[in-house]
Amino acid sequence: DVRGSKRGSAFKERAKERERFLAAGAKGFPGADKAPKSGDVQPGSEAPRKSQKGEDGGPVRLGSLEAPFTSNAETVAEVPWLSSGLRVRFIDEDGPFKSSYLKKGFVRKVDDAALVADVDVDGGTALRKVPQNVLETVVSKGCLRVEVVRGPHRGIIAELLERDAKLNIAVIRTTSTQMKGIAGDSRMELSLDDVCEFKQ
């Protein structure tokens, strides 16, 4: 046999030894009953898993144990948007202005440095030093004029052409005198949150 001759005499000796081993009624291979070497894994058993322990003896935990970062009103600069003549709504549900919660009014005077305003509430009440963060913009259904309160066009007073509360969109028209470098009237589509009803 050509293949047998290529395997050599060592192969033939192992083959004969196996035949004698099987003839004696044994199973497996000769020498398989010897003790396994260190690090060998026996059939049917799993290799021992390496485990690391933390400083306290418990399991090692990945990641930081510190609380995740949360923004703080003291560290995040609030952008001023209030100005005189704007119609606003109170959203202070349980603070010092909770008696005016969801009521509307007009901004009469603004202190930009302190981010507070004096507001004439609908019904005749006048409130002083109302913080900006308890007020929100208003664009009523019958509104005709708005002021842009956020973004690059902040401060522009424009005609309100359309408002869509569901899509949160306001379409406004500005004049060429308000928009530098643009000839004629200009239509813009903005977020409803970026405009506010302006007193007629």
C-alpha positions as CSV (number, residue, x, y, z in Angstrom):
1,D,0.0,0.0,0.0
2,V,1.5,3.3,-1.1
3,R,-0.2,5.4,1.5
4,G,0.9,3.0,4.3
5,S,4.5,3.2,3.2
6,K,4.4,7.0,3.3
7,R,3.1,6.9,6.8
8,G,6.2,5.1,8.0
9,S,7.0,2.4,10.6
10,A,5.8,4.6,13.6
11,F,2.3,4.6,12.2
12,K,2.3,0.8,11.7
13,E,3.5,0.3,15.3
14,R,0.7,2.5,16.7
15,A,-1.9,0.7,14.5
16,K,-0.8,-2.7,15.8
17,E,-0.8,-1.5,19.4
18,R,-4.4,-0.3,18.9
19,E,-5.5,-3.6,17.5
20,R,-4.1,-5.4,20.5
21,F,-5.7,-2.9,22.8
22,L,-9.1,-3.4,21.2
23,A,-8.7,-7.2,21.1
24,A,-8.3,-7.1,24.9
25,G,-11.8,-5.6,25.1
26,A,-10.6,-2.0,26.0
27,K,-12.2,1.1,24.7
28,G,-10.6,4.3,23.4
29,F,-6.9,4.6,22.7
30,P,-3.8,3.2,24.4
31,G,-2.6,5.5,27.1
32,A,-5.8,7.5,27.4
33,D,-6.3,6.4,31.0
34,K,-3.2,8.3,32.0
35,A,-3.6,11.3,34.3
36,P,-4.2,14.5,32.3
37,K,-1.5,17.1,32.1
38,S,-2.0,20.3,34.1
39,G,-4.2,22.7,32.1
40,D,-5.8,19.9,30.1
41,V,-9.6,19.8,30.2
42,Q,-11.2,16.4,30.5
43,P,-14.1,15.5,28.2
44,G,-17.4,16.5,29.5
45,S,-16.0,19.1,31.9
46,E,-15.6,22.9,31.5
47,A,-12.4,24.8,31.9
48,P,-12.3,26.7,35.2
49,R,-13.2,30.4,34.7
50,K,-10.9,33.1,35.9
51,S,-12.7,35.5,38.2
52,Q,-11.5,38.9,39.3
53,K,-12.5,40.5,42.5
54,G,-12.9,44.2,43.4
55,E,-11.3,46.0,46.2
56,D,-14.2,45.1,48.5
57,G,-13.9,41.5,47.6
58,G,-17.1,41.6,45.5
59,P,-17.4,41.3,41.8
60,V,-15.6,43.8,39.6
61,R,-18.1,46.4,38.3
62,L,-17.5,48.1,35.0
63,G,-18.1,51.8,34.6
64,S,-18.2,54.6,37.1
65,L,-20.0,54.3,40.4
66,E,-20.7,58.0,40.4
67,A,-24.2,59.4,39.6
68,P,-24.6,60.4,35.9
69,F,-24.3,64.1,35.0
70,T,-27.5,66.1,35.2
71,S,-27.8,69.7,34.2
72,N,-28.3,72.3,36.8
73,A,-30.0,75.6,36.4
74,E,-27.1,77.3,38.1
75,T,-24.6,76.0,35.5
76,V,-26.6,76.2,32.3
77,A,-27.1,79.8,31.1
78,E,-30.7,80.6,30.4
79,V,-31.3,82.5,27.2
80,P,-33.4,85.7,27.6
81,W,-36.4,85.9,25.4
82,L,-38.8,88.2,27.2
83,S,-39.6,91.7,25.9
84,S,-42.2,94.3,26.5
85,G,-45.5,93.8,24.6
86,L,-45.4,90.0,24.5
87,R,-48.4,87.9,25.4
88,V,-47.3,85.1,27.8
89,R,-48.8,82.2,29.9
90,F,-48.0,81.3,33.5
91,I,-46.7,77.7,33.9
92,D,-45.8,77.9,37.6
93,E,-47.9,74.9,38.9
94,D,-46.8,74.8,42.5
95,G,-44.5,77.8,43.1
96,P,-45.1,81.4,44.2
97,F,-47.1,82.2,41.1
98,K,-49.4,79.1,41.2
99,S,-52.5,81.3,41.7
100,S,-51.9,82.5,38.1
101,Y,-51.2,79.0,36.7
102,L,-52.3,78.8,33.0
103,K,-53.5,82.4,33.0
104,K,-52.3,84.8,30.3
105,G,-51.1,88.3,30.4
106,F,-48.9,90.9,28.7
107,V,-45.3,91.8,29.6
108,R,-45.1,95.4,30.6
109,K,-41.4,95.8,31.7
110,V,-38.4,93.5,31.5
111,D,-35.2,93.2,33.5
112,D,-32.9,91.3,31.1
113,A,-30.0,91.0,33.7
114,A,-32.2,89.4,36.3
115,L,-34.4,87.5,33.7
116,V,-37.6,88.8,35.4
117,A,-40.6,90.9,34.1
118,D,-43.6,92.8,35.3
119,V,-46.7,91.2,33.8
120,D,-50.3,92.5,33.5
121,V,-52.4,89.4,34.0
122,D,-55.8,89.2,32.2
123,G,-58.4,90.3,34.7
124,G,-56.6,93.3,36.0
125,T,-53.9,91.8,38.3
126,A,-50.4,93.2,37.9
127,L,-47.5,91.0,39.0
128,R,-43.9,92.2,39.5
129,K,-40.6,90.5,39.1
130,V,-42.0,87.3,37.5
131,P,-39.1,84.9,36.6
132,Q,-38.8,84.1,32.9
133,N,-38.8,80.3,33.7
134,V,-42.4,80.4,34.9
135,L,-43.6,81.9,31.7
136,E,-44.1,80.6,28.2
137,T,-44.8,82.0,24.7
138,V,-48.4,82.3,23.5
139,V,-49.7,82.5,19.9
140,S,-53.5,82.8,20.0
141,K,-55.8,81.7,17.1
142,G,-56.7,85.3,16.3
143,C,-53.1,86.6,16.5
144,L,-51.9,88.8,13.6
145,R,-48.5,90.0,14.8
146,V,-45.7,88.1,16.5
147,E,-42.2,88.8,17.7
148,V,-39.4,86.3,17.0
149,V,-38.0,85.5,20.5
150,R,-35.3,82.9,19.7
151,G,-32.7,82.3,16.9
152,P,-30.8,84.6,14.5
153,H,-33.9,86.7,13.8
154,R,-34.7,87.4,17.4
155,G,-36.4,90.8,18.0
156,I,-38.1,91.0,14.6
157,I,-41.8,91.8,14.7
158,A,-43.6,90.2,11.8
159,E,-47.0,89.4,10.4
160,L,-48.3,86.0,11.3
161,L,-49.6,84.3,8.1
162,E,-50.3,80.7,9.4
163,R,-50.0,78.7,12.6
164,D,-50.2,75.0,13.0
165,A,-50.3,73.9,16.7
166,K,-50.1,70.2,15.8
167,L,-47.0,70.6,13.6
168,N,-45.7,73.3,15.9
169,I,-45.1,75.6,12.9
170,A,-45.6,79.4,12.4
171,V,-45.3,81.0,9.0
172,I,-44.5,84.7,9.2
173,R,-43.8,87.6,6.8
174,T,-41.2,90.2,7.4
175,T,-40.5,93.4,5.5
176,S,-37.2,94.3,3.7
177,T,-36.5,97.0,6.4
178,Q,-36.3,94.3,9.0
179,M,-34.3,91.8,7.0
180,K,-30.9,93.3,6.0
181,G,-29.7,92.2,2.6
182,I,-33.1,90.9,1.5
183,A,-35.2,92.9,-1.0
184,G,-39.0,92.9,-0.7
185,D,-41.1,90.9,1.8
186,S,-39.8,87.6,3.1
187,R,-41.8,84.5,4.2
188,M,-40.3,82.3,6.9
189,E,-41.3,79.1,8.6
190,L,-40.3,78.9,12.2
191,S,-41.0,76.8,15.3
192,L,-44.1,78.0,17.1
193,D,-42.0,78.1,20.2
194,D,-39.7,80.7,18.6
195,V,-42.3,83.3,18.1
196,C,-44.7,85.0,20.6
197,E,-47.8,87.0,20.2
198,F,-47.1,90.7,20.2
199,K,-49.6,93.3,21.6
200,Q,-51.3,95.3,18.8
